[in-house]
Amino acid sequence: MGSKSVTSVKEGRVYPLIALRDKVLFTDVLVPLFIGRAKSVSAIKSLKDNENLIVFAMQKDVEENDPAPEGIYKIGVLAKIKQKIVMSDDSIKVLVVGLRRAIIRRFVQTEPFLAVEAELIEEAELADSFYSRLLDEVKDKFSYCVQINPRLGNEVARSITRIEEPQKLLGAIVQHLSTPSKMQQELLEVLNIRSQLERLLDLLDAEIKTLELDDKLKEDVKKQLEQSQKEYYLNEKMKAILRELGRDDS
């Protein structure tokens, strides 16, 4: 009998929050970020060294410099700051790892930094045969993406296909796709794990079509250039022959 694919939610507590521009954080992925806005810097500085936990959520309008609570998506990720370096201009470079998806229930403050009450999503574990086939299909499609994408090396595919945890697999794959951030946010918000994996398959299909079209366009351009070069060579050769015969009509 298969296990449940629906997640559960832990009781909420208060965390500082940083709004991200055009960036979605996933769990179990180590990501470098540059923190420059005043509220975001204050949020980092408020953290206790023994905890370093903070919620990251994407803002809806990438142009907004100081997003209001309603301008921030309600599902983000609780992350741990693994490393931080304060730069000379007071901005901060951080290395973060996502721990759990988080549902923002309410904003408890907006000054001097954002803070929210958030409930953590407990991911369900799946172990039935359908889930295994779904996981294998995701890995196979990503491996094919690697084959047709020169930017990705085979080592990327090998490391990712060893992953068995669905959330870790999602994050590891999505960071290598050209999927727009809004679609990544939609994926993050799918609470049912099977539905998430099925949605990821759709994104992989779209990525494959884009890569294959790009390859076709490159091949068409290459053929056109080769044909143009061939025609130019033949024209120049004919001119040379005519000059030798004293019949240069150019």
QUIRA-V169409 format. One record per residue. N is the residue number from 0. SS is DSSP state (A for helix, B for strand, O for the rest). Layout:
# QUIRA-V169409
n->N ss->SS
n->N ss->SS
This chain:
# QUIRA-V169409
n->0 ss->O
n->1 ss->O
n->2 ss->O
n->3 ss->O
n->4 ss->O
n->5 ss->O
n->6 ss->O
n->7 ss->B
n->8 ss->B
n->9 ss->O
n->10 ss->O
n->11 ss->O
n->12 ss->B
n->13 ss->B
n->14 ss->B
n->15 ss->B
n->16 ss->B
n->17 ss->B
n->18 ss->B
n->19 ss->B
n->20 ss->O
n->21 ss->O
n->22 ss->O
n->23 ss->O
n->24 ss->O
n->25 ss->O
n->26 ss->B
n->27 ss->O
n->28 ss->O
n->29 ss->B
n->30 ss->B
n->31 ss->B
n->32 ss->B
n->33 ss->B
n->34 ss->B
n->35 ss->O
n->36 ss->O
n->37 ss->A
n->38 ss->A
n->39 ss->A
n->40 ss->A
n->41 ss->A
n->42 ss->A
n->43 ss->A
n->44 ss->A
n->45 ss->O
n->46 ss->O
n->47 ss->O
n->48 ss->O
n->49 ss->O
n->50 ss->O
n->51 ss->O
n->52 ss->B
n->53 ss->B
n->54 ss->B
n->55 ss->B
n->56 ss->B
n->57 ss->B
n->58 ss->B
n->59 ss->O
n->60 ss->O
n->61 ss->O
n->62 ss->O
n->63 ss->O
n->64 ss->O
n->65 ss->O
n->66 ss->O
n->67 ss->O
n->68 ss->A
n->69 ss->A
n->70 ss->A
n->71 ss->B
n->72 ss->O
n->73 ss->O
n->74 ss->B
n->75 ss->B
n->76 ss->B
n->77 ss->B
n->78 ss->B
n->79 ss->B
n->80 ss->B
n->81 ss->B
n->82 ss->B
n->83 ss->B
n->84 ss->B
n->85 ss->B
n->86 ss->O
n->87 ss->O
n->88 ss->O
n->89 ss->O
n->90 ss->O
n->91 ss->B
n->92 ss->B
n->93 ss->B
n->94 ss->B
n->95 ss->B
n->96 ss->B
n->97 ss->B
n->98 ss->B
n->99 ss->B
n->100 ss->B
n->101 ss->B
n->102 ss->B
n->103 ss->B
n->104 ss->B
n->105 ss->B
n->106 ss->B
n->107 ss->B
n->108 ss->B
n->109 ss->O
n->110 ss->O
n->111 ss->O
n->112 ss->O
n->113 ss->B
n->114 ss->B
n->115 ss->B
n->116 ss->B
n->117 ss->B
n->118 ss->B
n->119 ss->B
n->120 ss->B
n->121 ss->B
n->122 ss->O
n->123 ss->O
n->124 ss->O
n->125 ss->O
n->126 ss->O
n->127 ss->O
n->128 ss->A
n->129 ss->A
n->130 ss->A
n->131 ss->A
n->132 ss->A
n->133 ss->A
n->134 ss->A
n->135 ss->A
n->136 ss->A
n->137 ss->A
n->138 ss->A
n->139 ss->A
n->140 ss->A
n->141 ss->A
n->142 ss->A
n->143 ss->A
n->144 ss->A
n->145 ss->A
n->146 ss->A
n->147 ss->A
n->148 ss->O
n->149 ss->O
n->150 ss->O
n->151 ss->O
n->152 ss->O
n->153 ss->A
n->154 ss->A
n->155 ss->A
n->156 ss->A
n->157 ss->A
n->158 ss->A
n->159 ss->A
n->160 ss->O
n->161 ss->O
n->162 ss->O
n->163 ss->O
n->164 ss->O
n->165 ss->A
n->166 ss->A
n->167 ss->A
n->168 ss->A
n->169 ss->A
n->170 ss->A
n->171 ss->A
n->172 ss->A
n->173 ss->A
n->174 ss->O
n->175 ss->O
n->176 ss->O
n->177 ss->O
n->178 ss->O
n->179 ss->O
n->180 ss->A
n->181 ss->A
n->182 ss->A
n->183 ss->A
n->184 ss->A
n->185 ss->A
n->186 ss->A
n->187 ss->A
n->188 ss->O
n->189 ss->O
n->190 ss->O
n->191 ss->O
n->192 ss->A
n->193 ss->A
n->194 ss->A
n->195 ss->A
n->196 ss->A
n->197 ss->A
n->198 ss->A
n->199 ss->A
n->200 ss->A
n->201 ss->A
n->202 ss->A
n->203 ss->A
n->204 ss->A
n->205 ss->A
n->206 ss->A
n->207 ss->A
n->208 ss->A
n->209 ss->A
n->210 ss->A
n->211 ss->A
n->212 ss->A
n->213 ss->A
n->214 ss->A
n->215 ss->A
n->216 ss->A
n->217 ss->A
n->218 ss->A
n->219 ss->A
n->220 ss->A
n->221 ss->A
n->222 ss->A
n->223 ss->A
n->224 ss->A
n->225 ss->A
n->226 ss->A
n->227 ss->A
n->228 ss->A
n->229 ss->A
n->230 ss->A
n->231 ss->A
n->232 ss->A
n->233 ss->A
n->234 ss->A
n->235 ss->A
n->236 ss->A
n->237 ss->A
n->238 ss->A
n->239 ss->A
n->240 ss->A
n->241 ss->A
n->242 ss->A
n->243 ss->A
n->244 ss->O
n->245 ss->O
n->246 ss->O
n->247 ss->O
n->248 ss->O
n->249 ss->O
